Amino acid sequence: CLAKPLVYCVCVVLLKAIWIQKRGELMSPKGRPTNDPKTLNTRIRLSAEDIKRLEYCAEKTGLTKAEIIRQGIKEVYEKIKE
């Protein structure tokens, strides 16, 4: 019967589409348009004290934790670049 292979093919195509969407390749862009898209991710390990400091800075400045980390990277880069 051709119905079973067809159902299988449809399921495979749907699963691939869902997998691709979750990876962000076909999803519509979220947020505001930007000239500096943040498409890459990294992961770091922080101590409890580092987390407290980061959250304190975010709370006091109104910036996101990611933006505070980016600013720190820029500061260190500018210092060693001189």
Protein Blocks (a to p, Z undefined) as FASTA:
>chain_A
ZZlmmmmmmmmmmmmmmmmmmnopmgccedjddfbdcfbccdddddfklmmmmmmmmmmn
opafklmmmmmmmmmmmmmmZZ
